[in-house]
Amino acid sequence: MNPISRKNTSTKDLDRLLPENLDILKLIGRGGYGDVYQVRQKTDGGIYAMKIVTKTTKAFDPVHLAQEKKIMATVKNPFLCVMHHSFENDEKAYLVLEFLSGGEMFTYLNKKKKLDEETTRFYIAEIVLALEYLHKNDVIYRDLKPENIMFDKNGHSKLIDFGLSKSNVPKGGYTTTLCGTMEFMAPEIIRRSPYGHPADIWALGILMFDMLAGGPPFHGRTKQELALHILHGKIGMPFHISLEAREVIKGLITRAPLRRITIPDIKETDFFESLDWEKLKARQIKPPFQPLLESNEDVSQFDTCFTEMMPEELPCEPAELDENSNEETDPFAGFEFQGPIIKNKKLKPSKSRSNIIKRWILDKFFMCLS
């Protein structure tokens, strides 16, 4: 295997997150496209998450991976996961990410079953700020769900996984890709109509209902049945959900996208009246969930079905970059990226919800064409 091409090699390269400078510690996640590992930087002991995507699987989509890297290299917001570095070889692509030691929202919901309104208000509000930032930067997230929300060591939430996100979609703009997780998919996407930012608002409503009720509002034994329920089914609100929360959910889960509530309107609802949005944006409000962590390497908030497995060795060194490649013909052109190095300071869930909620993830059934 050819070594990575190093342009303008200098002593700064010693601090870069290259394979030879990383020790794999634990497997912390696994998906259709690859695995996510906890890794340690050898030079300073910094802890990171490394997403390894296998290019040889049928599900692999180079365009979407390149899009994910492009978006993550551009965005900068306290409620979005940070990408520090990326590189690739002939068989695999690597994203070195911020390690979010608080674990998944999915796991947290699995433990709690459902959340109280104060906790729901806090985390929905943080996600509103994340979506607001993305939309202002012409990005549709397109896969909002508990599995794609993680907590940092202090309990603040962050969106992860931008593999299905779409850039260059301004306010009022549209795209037509059929992809996402069906339980959270807006009616206009299922109808294969052009859709824009309001599709994320619909998913936010499904998420809010999921948090308060213990599961999403629409169900189906097949994806066709689920699609019909999303398009035409009635929403049954549990009695314990307050009128203020119901009004927000109804505004979010409005089938006509142009009538759907907007982010500025969400902030003005009675449900969020007590919230100081500026303090929240500055992360000056203490999160309701405080992860119990013994060190910066603690993986107790992750599913033991992953963390108890023996992690594989880092497979191989990255291949030499093709200096003649370009992004129009090669979606991996310019894939290598270096972000800021952050030195970490020292500091048995099971996914039983999946037995209740059968996720129909359309990007796993179909190739997503942007």
C-alpha positions, -999 to +999 in steps of 0.1 A: +000+000+000+014+034-010+019+059+019-002+090+021+009+119-001+022+148+021+022+182+006+044+208+023+055+184+049+066+201+082+068+195+119+031+203+121+024+169+105+034+154+138+002+167+153-020+154+126-044+125+132-028+100+108-033+063+112+002+057+125-005+082+153-037+065+165-044+036+189-078+019+186-094+015+220-130+004+217-157-003+191-185+021+200-209+018+170-217-002+139-238+007+109-245-004+073-216+016+060-189+008+086-178+010+122-170+038+147-141+034+171-128+052+201-092+061+194-063+077+212-038+100+197-003+087+206+014+121+208-008+138+233-033+112+245-063+130+230-094+108+227-115+109+194-141+089+176-130+075+142-156+065+117-143+039+092-163+035+061-158+004+039-159+013+002-165-023-009-200-028+005-230-025-017-245+002+005-214+025+000-222+057-017-190+078-025-211+109-033-228+110+001-196+103+020-179+132+001-209+154+009-206+144+046-170+154+047-176+187+029-204+197+053-185+187+084-154+205+073-174+237+068-199+239+097-189+252+131-215+252+158-216+240+195-245+217+187-229+199+158-202+172+161-167+184+151-146+167+125-109+170+132-094+151+102-103+128+073-083+106+050-087+075+028-071+046+010-083+023-017-106+003+005-117+025+033-124+062+042-118+076+077-134+105+096-117+115+129-144+131+150-151+146+183-156+118+209-190+124+225-187+104+257-223+109+269-236+083+243-266+083+221-300+099+227-314+066+215-298+048+244-309+075+269-345+072+256-343+034+259-334+037+296-359+064+304-387+051+280-400+086+278-389+121+290-406+147+311-414+180+294-386+200+310-360+176+296-377+175+263-379+213+261-341+215+267-330+190+241-355+200+215-344+236+219-307+226+214-317+207+183-337+237+171-305+258+174-285+231+154-311+230+126-313+268+126-276+270+120-276+244+093-306+260+075-289+294+076-259+278+059-281+262+032-279+226+046-309+202+050-300+176+077-325+149+064-319+122+090-330+136+124-336+108+148-325+097+183-297+076+169-281+107+153-281+128+185-253+123+210-243+139+243-210+154+252-194+148+286-215+176+301-248+163+287-253+188+259-267+174+227-250+174+193-261+162+158-238+136+143-237+118+109-241+141+080-241+113+054-276+121+042-274+159+045-277+181+015-258+213+010-265+243-013-302+243-005-311+279+005-344+290+022-371+283-003-349+259-022-357+223-030-342+189-036-358+156-046-337+128-031-356+099-015-336+090+016-337+090+054-354+070+081-390+065+073-406+070+107-391+106+106-397+113+069-419+142+059-450+135+037-435+155+008-405+132+007-426+101+007-447+116-022-414+122-040-423+159-043-396+186-041-388+194-005-367+219+015-360+230+050-395+222+063-387+185+060-363+188+090-391+206+109-414+177+104-387+153+117-383+175+147-420+171+155-417+133+153-387+134+176-405+156+201-435+132+201-410+103+205-394+119+235-427+126+253-447+095+243-420+068+242-422+062+205-430+079+171-466+087+162-467+066+130-463+029+127-465+001+101-458-036+097-444-028+063-428+004+049-458+007+026-482+006+055-460+031+074-460+054+044-498+054+043-500+061+080-476+091+076-496+104+046-531+100+060-531+086+096-543+105+126-520+113+155-532+101+189-518+124+217-512+107+251-531+124+279-500+133+299-487+157+271-496+193+280-516+216+258-485+237+252-465+207+240-494+195+219-496+228+201-459+227+192-461+191+180-492+199+159-474+228+143-443+207+135-463+177+122-484+197+097-486+178+064-486+209+042-449+221+043-458+257+036-482+257+066-457+240+089-443+261+118-410+278+113-380+280+136-387+316+146-423+306+154-411+276+174-391+299+197-422+321+203-445+293+214-459+290+250-440+258+254-406+276+251-417+308+269-396+301+300-365+293+280-337+319+276-325+312+241-294+333+243-282+315+274-290+282+258-270+292+227-240+301+249-244+267+267-250+285+300-279+263+310-271+231+329-283+201+309-309+178+326-288+147+318-253+146+334-233+115+322-215+097+350-180+094+336-148+082+354-123+094+328-120+108+292-118+072+280-150+061+297-174+042+273-200+033+299-227+053+280-223+031+249-239-002+242-220-031+257-227-052+226-201-030+209-177-020+236-172-056+248-160-067+213-123-068+205-116-038+182-099-046+150-065-032+142-063-001+120-063-019+086-037-001+065-021+032+057-040+057+034-032+055-003-014+082-021-037+110-032-041+115-070-028+150-077-047+150-111-081+142-096-109+168-092-142+169-074-163+169-105-151+134-116-138+121-084-161+126-053-131+119-031-109+146-045-096+168-017-109+142+009-080+148+032-089+174+058-073+186+090-092+205+117-081+217+151-064+193+175-081+193+209-063+178+239-087+159+262-086+166+299-090+138+324-121+136+337-254-017+301-277-002+278-295-024+252-314-012+222-347-027+232-365+002+216-357-014+183-380-042+193-408-017+195-398+006+167-388-011+135-368+015+116-373+016+079-342+034+067-347+041+030-311+048+022-304+012+031-331+000+007-324+023-022-294+042-036-299+079-028-294+101-058-287+137-050 
